[in-house]
Amino acid sequence: MSILSVRLALCACLLLAACAGAGTDRDDSLAAAASKLPRFPACENEIKAFVALTRLAKQLGDNWRVYEPALEALQDQIMDCVEDSYPNPVGI
């Protein structure tokens, strides 16, 4: 898997996590979409922390931006974890 495809998959996963919790119909469609994404077991703790922080931020409503620096830092940490744990297997 190339670095670009890993980044795109991870960004999609993070976007789905950020949108979670809107409604049951939406939850079902998000769960179905998330089940098709690749899994990153080595980065599971970072992803769980991002999801938990995203849910906490959503509870604040319009004031969620106070968590924005932490969310961005966690997103960078997840990207670093994926890049370190799942290097590109095909050398160019």
Summary of the structure (lengths in Angstrom):
residues: 92
radius of gyration: 14.1
end to end distance: 12.5
largest distance: 46.1
contacts: 221
relative contact order: 0.17
helix: 79%
strand: 0%
